[in-house]
Amino acid sequence: MKKKNQVVLNLQGLSVPDKIEKARANIKAMTGNGNFPESKEQLARTGAAADKLEKSYTEAIEARAISVTKTAIMNQDDDEFDREYSALGRHVEGASKGDEAKIKSAGMDVKAAATPIGIPQRPEAMKANEGLKNGNIEAKWKPVRGSRAYVVRMTDTIANMDSWKQVAIVTKASALIEGLFSGTQYWFQVCAVGAAGQGPWSDPATKVAP
């Protein structure tokens, strides 16, 4: 029995213009082709679909160009507005001589006085996870408002308060502790340090080093 081959159109990955060009080449090749005597109606429908797609594609490209231009104009207008509105704010500030009541009478807000944050709070959600390499443990916790840095300490004997030792000072809410003994259980704590000083230690998190 003669093998029955299947048609492969390979439409995936083609641009719209390439699809249209490919279809029109097929239509041209099949028009008047004695191998396909009953294809006239389907060729007409495919040609109409190609024409329709070409029209909508052209309109979309034109609309996209208009959109890019209008967006650029809007961005320019937005920048100009910010400059002029900021100038109005400076005018109100100068004309009112900083009087709060006068500023608010213009419908504008007054900048609130900065309040000190104080001692940072205790870090929450302290966790210890296995690192990607043996002997590594990654400590993580929730960021603390007002913190400038975090101090991490560790022990392998939690019952002995004197056994805790500092192992990292970081500015983000995580620290990778390296060079630990595989199979040994460790406990970790972290505290936040801010402008007003060092805050309380977190609850301990424990993990056996991989």
Secondary structure, DSSP 8 states (H G I E B T S, - for coil): -----------TT--HHHHHHHHHHHHHHHTT-TT-TT-HHHHHHHHHHHHHHHHHHHHHHHHHHHHHHHHHHHHHHHHHHHHHHHHHHHHHHHHHTT-HHHHHHTT-----------S-----S-EEEE-SSTT-EEEE----TTEEEEEEEEES-TT-GGG-EEEEEESSSEEEE-S--TT-EEEEEEEEEETTEE------EEEE--
